[in-house]
Amino acid sequence: MTKTDFNPFLFYSTQLQTLLAKASKQRNPALWLYKNDARTILFMLEALTRIHDKAFDEKLFGKWNKRFKKLEDVLGQIDDYSILESEFKNTKKVSKEIVKYFTVNTNNYIEKLNQRLLAKDWFKNKMQSFDTKLGEFEVKYNKEYSDELKFALVGEIDAILYFSLKVDYTFTKVEDQVHEIRRKLRWLSMYAQAFRGLIQLKKSGKRKKYVLNYFTKEVLNSRFNKVETKLKNAVVIEFDKDSFFALGFVINELRKLKDSVLKMKQLSDAIFVTENVTKLKAEEKAMAIMGLKNTVEQDVLKEASEMMRTFVVKDKMLDHLIVK
């Protein structure tokens, strides 16, 4: 991929190199990277390498996708435990021992990231190696390039449809199904951000009334539902604007649903470890602290299933996402 005025890979690579250079001078590089939102940049690089790995026969993309994902995953673990620590710190029903459990896990993952950064030479111009290899991948932002990416995007949508159809839109597992389908949907949205203008939103056809159900204020104002200005002299991929907003709505709602259960599970684990109770008692206490019904998991699975069935089968929003 030759270095031109426009190159999304190099844009995010440069940002990551800047952060890594600054982090290397910090007392706690991993914590500094977490606080300075390195995860978002890694998400963008992960998205770009992911879709290019699917679209083109180049080992480069799969190899670096795994590297970016490993860093992003640890930052995600830091984020999860740090949020739980902050959330429960001022909750009277949560003991100091439980809060300490989250603090310890946060620090453990920070240390894990610090070790990985050193062991894998991330502070020794590792990203320059990526840039050099990228230079060997020739790209012209023409129809051929756009069509290859579009074909890969269609493949991702087909995988989402197959995943949902395989369980007949009836989820029975929060982590393995609800969380997983949200991840798959989220990539579609993330590509629109990562490509920095190569994906554009287009109003196509007459707006259906049911689409308005997805147009909440939160969705319409979200920075995740905006794309960069259209590039000059480049063949772009077009997403249907209404379908894209609907996608954003479902991603956000599934996040709220799965988080209510997964946070409860994490709190339950903390109670089980710090207090001499059974796993059942720990879960009951976690639900009580969070003000959840004991049917929360079943309720989430039912609501997520109905939402996906409406979004995919009834409203057919994924069918219209990529403008033909």
C-alpha positions in Angstrom: 0.0 0.0 0.0 1.9 3.0 -1.3 2.1 6.1 0.8 -0.4 8.6 -0.6 -2.2 11.7 0.8 -4.9 9.2 1.8 -4.0 6.0 3.6 -6.2 4.9 6.5 -3.6 2.3 7.6 -0.9 4.9 7.9 -3.2 7.4 9.5 -3.8 5.1 12.5 -0.3 3.6 12.4 1.1 7.1 12.9 -1.3 7.7 15.8 -0.3 4.5 17.5 3.4 5.1 17.0 3.0 8.5 18.7 1.2 7.0 21.6 3.7 4.2 22.0 6.6 6.6 21.9 5.0 8.7 24.7 4.0 5.6 26.7 7.6 4.3 26.6 8.6 7.3 28.7 5.9 6.8 31.3 6.3 5.0 34.7 3.4 2.8 33.8 3.1 2.6 30.0 0.1 0.3 29.9 -2.0 2.5 32.2 -1.0 5.5 30.2 -2.1 3.9 27.0 -5.4 2.9 28.5 -6.1 6.4 29.8 -5.1 7.9 26.4 -7.6 5.7 24.5 -5.1 3.6 22.6 -7.8 1.0 22.4 -9.8 3.0 19.9 -6.8 3.3 17.5 -6.2 -0.4 17.9 -9.8 -1.1 17.0 -9.4 0.9 13.8 -6.3 -1.0 12.8 -7.9 -4.3 13.8 -10.9 -3.4 11.6 -8.8 -2.5 8.6 -6.6 -5.6 8.8 -9.6 -7.8 9.4 -11.5 -6.8 6.3 -8.4 -6.7 4.1 -7.5 -10.1 5.3 -10.9 -11.3 4.1 -10.7 -9.4 0.9 -7.1 -10.0 -0.3 -4.7 -12.9 -0.3 -2.0 -11.3 1.8 -0.6 -12.9 5.0 0.4 -9.4 6.2 -3.2 -8.5 7.3 -4.0 -11.7 9.2 -0.6 -11.6 11.0 -1.0 -8.0 12.1 -4.7 -8.4 12.9 -3.7 -10.9 15.6 -1.1 -8.6 17.0 -3.5 -5.6 17.2 -6.2 -7.8 18.7 -4.0 -9.1 21.5 -3.2 -5.6 22.7 -6.8 -4.5 22.3 -8.1 -7.5 24.2 -6.0 -6.8 27.2 -7.0 -3.1 27.1 -10.6 -4.3 27.0 -10.0 -6.4 30.2 -8.5 -3.4 31.9 -11.5 -1.3 30.9 -14.0 -3.9 32.1 -12.5 -4.3 35.6 -11.7 -0.6 35.9 -15.4 0.4 35.1 -16.7 -2.2 37.6 -14.3 -0.9 40.3 -15.5 2.7 39.8 -19.1 1.7 39.5 -19.2 -0.3 42.8 -16.8 1.8 44.8 -19.5 4.1 46.1 -22.2 1.4 46.4 -22.9 0.8 50.1 -24.1 -2.7 49.5 -20.7 -3.7 48.0 -17.9 -4.4 50.5 -14.4 -3.1 50.3 -13.1 -6.6 49.6 -15.3 -6.9 46.5 -14.0 -3.5 45.2 -10.5 -4.7 45.9 -11.2 -7.8 43.8 -11.8 -5.5 40.8 -8.8 -3.3 41.6 -6.5 -6.4 41.8 -7.8 -7.7 38.5 -7.4 -4.2 36.9 -3.8 -4.1 38.1 -3.1 -7.7 36.9 -4.2 -6.9 33.4 -2.2 -3.6 33.4 0.8 -5.6 34.4 0.0 -8.2 31.7 -0.1 -5.5 29.1 3.2 -3.9 30.3 4.8 -7.3 29.9 3.5 -7.9 26.4 4.5 -4.4 25.3 8.1 -5.2 26.3 8.2 -8.9 25.3 6.9 -8.1 21.8 9.1 -5.1 21.2 6.2 -2.6 20.8 8.5 0.2 22.0 11.2 -0.7 19.5 9.7 0.8 16.3 7.5 -2.3 15.7 5.0 -0.3 13.8 7.6 0.9 11.3 7.9 -2.7 10.3 4.2 -2.8 9.7 4.4 0.4 7.5 7.3 -1.1 5.5 5.4 -4.3 4.8 2.3 -2.3 4.0 4.3 -0.4 1.3 4.5 -3.7 -0.6 0.8 -3.9 -1.0 -0.1 -1.7 -4.0 -3.6 0.0 -3.8 -5.4 2.1 -6.2 -8.7 3.3 -4.8 -10.6 2.2 -7.9 -13.6 0.0 -8.7 -11.6 -3.2 -8.5 -10.4 -2.5 -5.0 -13.9 -1.3 -3.9 -15.5 -4.4 -5.3 -13.1 -6.7 -3.4 -13.9 -5.0 -0.2 -17.6 -5.0 -0.9 -17.5 -8.7 -1.6 -15.9 -9.3 1.8 -18.5 -7.1 3.5 -21.3 -9.1 1.9 -19.6 -12.2 3.2 -19.6 -10.7 6.8 -23.3 -10.0 6.5 -24.0 -13.5 5.3 -22.0 -14.9 8.3 -24.3 -12.8 10.6 -27.4 -14.1 8.9 -26.1 -17.7 9.1 -25.2 -17.3 12.8 -28.7 -16.0 13.6 -30.5 -18.6 11.5 -28.5 -21.4 13.0 -30.2 -20.7 16.3 -33.5 -19.7 14.7 -33.1 -16.2 16.2 -33.6 -17.8 19.6 -30.5 -17.1 21.8 -29.8 -19.3 24.8 -26.4 -18.0 25.8 -25.5 -14.3 26.6 -21.7 -14.5 26.1 -21.5 -17.0 23.2 -24.5 -15.7 21.3 -25.8 -12.3 22.2 -22.3 -10.8 22.8 -20.9 -12.6 19.8 -23.6 -11.4 17.4 -23.1 -7.9 18.7 -19.4 -8.2 17.9 -20.1 -9.2 14.4 -22.6 -6.3 13.9 -20.1 -3.9 15.5 -17.5 -4.6 12.9 -19.8 -3.5 10.1 -20.2 -0.1 11.9 -16.5 0.1 12.7 -15.4 -0.3 9.1 -17.3 2.9 8.2 -15.2 4.7 10.8 -11.9 3.1 10.0 -11.9 3.7 6.3 -12.1 7.5 6.8 -14.3 8.4 3.8 -14.1 5.3 1.6 -17.5 4.3 3.0 -20.2 6.8 2.6 -23.8 7.0 3.8 -26.5 7.4 1.1 -30.2 7.9 1.4 -31.6 5.3 -1.0 -35.3 4.8 -1.7 -38.3 6.0 0.2 -38.0 5.8 4.0 -40.2 3.2 5.6 -42.2 4.2 8.6 -40.8 1.4 10.8 -37.3 2.8 10.4 -38.2 5.6 12.7 -38.2 3.1 15.6 -34.4 3.0 15.3 -33.9 6.8 15.2 -33.4 7.6 18.8 -31.7 10.8 19.8 -28.8 8.7 21.2 -28.3 7.0 17.8 -28.7 10.2 15.7 -26.1 12.1 17.8 -23.6 9.3 18.2 -20.1 9.9 16.8 -20.0 6.3 15.8 -22.8 6.9 13.3 -20.9 9.6 11.4 -18.4 9.1 8.6 -15.6 11.2 7.1 -16.1 13.4 4.0 -16.2 11.7 0.7 -12.8 11.3 -0.9 -11.9 12.9 -4.3 -10.9 10.5 -7.1 -11.7 7.4 -5.2 -14.5 4.8 -5.8 -16.4 4.6 -2.5 -18.6 2.0 -1.0 -22.1 3.2 -0.1 -24.1 2.2 3.0 -27.8 2.9 3.1 -28.1 5.7 5.7 -31.3 4.4 7.4 -30.0 0.9 7.6 -26.7 2.1 9.1 -28.5 4.1 11.8 -30.7 1.0 12.5 -27.5 -1.0 12.8 -26.1 1.5 15.3 -29.3 1.3 17.3 -29.2 -2.5 17.6 -25.5 -2.5 18.5 -26.2 -0.1 21.3 -29.2 -1.9 22.6 -27.5 -5.3 22.5 -24.6 -3.7 24.5 -27.0 -2.6 27.2 -28.7 -6.0 27.3 -25.5 -8.2 27.5 -23.8 -5.8 29.9 -26.6 -6.1 32.5 -26.0 -9.9 32.6 -22.2 -9.9 32.2 -21.7 -7.3 34.8 -23.9 -9.2 37.2 -21.8 -12.4 36.5 -18.6 -10.5 37.2 -20.0 -9.1 40.4 -21.1 -12.6 41.3 -17.6 -14.0 40.7 -16.2 -11.3 43.0 -18.7 -12.2 45.7 -18.0 -15.9 45.4 -14.2 -15.3 45.7 -14.3 -12.8 48.6 -17.2 -14.2 50.6 -17.7 -17.8 51.8 -20.9 -18.4 49.9 -22.0 -20.8 47.1 -22.1 -19.7 43.5 -25.9 -19.7 43.6 -25.9 -17.4 46.7 -23.3 -15.2 45.1 -25.4 -14.7 42.0 -28.5 -14.0 44.0 -26.7 -11.4 46.0 -25.3 -9.8 42.8 -28.7 -9.5 41.3 -30.1 -8.0 44.5 -27.3 -5.4 44.6 -27.8 -4.4 41.0 -31.6 -4.4 41.4 -32.2 -7.1 38.8 -34.9 -9.7 38.6 -33.8 -13.3 39.0 -35.1 -13.8 35.5 -32.7 -11.2 34.1 -30.8 -13.7 31.9 -33.9 -15.2 30.4 -35.4 -11.7 29.9 -32.2 -10.5 28.1 -32.1 -13.6 25.9 -35.7 -13.1 24.9 -35.4 -9.4 24.2 -32.2 -9.8 22.2 -33.7 -12.6 20.1 -36.8 -10.6 19.3 -34.7 -7.5 18.5 -32.5 -9.5 16.0 -35.5 -11.2 14.4 -37.2 -7.8 13.8 -34.0 -6.2 12.6 -33.0 -9.0 10.2 -36.2 -10.9 9.2 -39.0 -8.4 9.5 -37.3 -5.1 8.7 -34.6 -6.7 6.5 -32.1 -3.9 7.5 -29.0 -5.9 6.7 -30.4 -6.8 3.2 -30.3 -3.1 2.3 -27.1 -2.0 4.2 -24.8 -2.1 1.3 -26.1 -0.1 -1.6 -25.8 -2.2 -4.8 
